[in-house]
Amino acid sequence: MNEIIIHLHMPKTGGTTLKNIIKKNVPSRLNYDLYEDHLEREEKLNAIANQPIACIQGHFPYGVHDFLTKPCVYITMLREPAERIVSEYYFICSNTKHRLHHQVKNMTLEQYQNQPNNMNLQTRFLSGQLGFPLTEQDLQQAKKNIKLHFPIVGITEHFNESLFLLKQNFGWTQTAYTKQNKTKKKPSISKIPKKTIDMIYANNSLDQQLYDFAKQRLQHQLHQLRNAKQ
């Protein structure tokens, strides 16, 4: 495959586990991590744009391909919105090295999820829209981007099935894994007040729709593959 794989590493979706799997299958000299902030990310993209690249991975929104000269395809993982946000909050609170730790540790989960930049993050990343607030149009753009540029969008709750499709699509041979970067001391959703969970769903309705869309697409792709092998 001559296309550059762009792994849009969605926070707290199993992306670190996927990142390590990719690194087993892509030569290290052709694999670039891109976890810098916006300005540093653009500088690095401009610096590597004409170098041999097989894969770029990092926490960035859709649009990285605009800096590159070769054809690209995207992959990512999506997670059920409440699960993702709860995991993210407790991960930041428990990780003293996280850049937001000192800010977030003084917030409650309700306060954290009510910050505009923490709402509908998955739709924000996949639409490439970084402004506030997101709209139905941004959701439709995220779905369009998936259809046109993401051969596989994995689902965290169906990680093995997602990995199976990725393996089939990209010809990966090294897919054994152990889960990485798991959130410690995270309570189950059932232990969190219903009022808080209801607030999360209300603030992330676009992400819920995007997740449902991607999950249905994944199930359809699996069904098609099974039928093709019969």
SULMOUR-V768772 format. One record per helix or strand. SS is the DSSP state (h for helix, s for strand). FROM is the first residue (numbers start at 1). LEN is the number of residues. Records with the same first field share a line. If there is no record, write none. Layout:
SS=FROM-LEN ; FROM-LEN
//
This chain:
s=4-5 ; 31-3 ; 55-4 ; 72-7 ; 150-6
h=15-11 ; 28-3 ; 38-11 ; 64-4 ; 81-14 ; 101-4 ; 109-5 ; 116-3 ; 121-7 ; 136-14 ; 156-15 ; 189-3 ; 194-10 ; 205-25
//
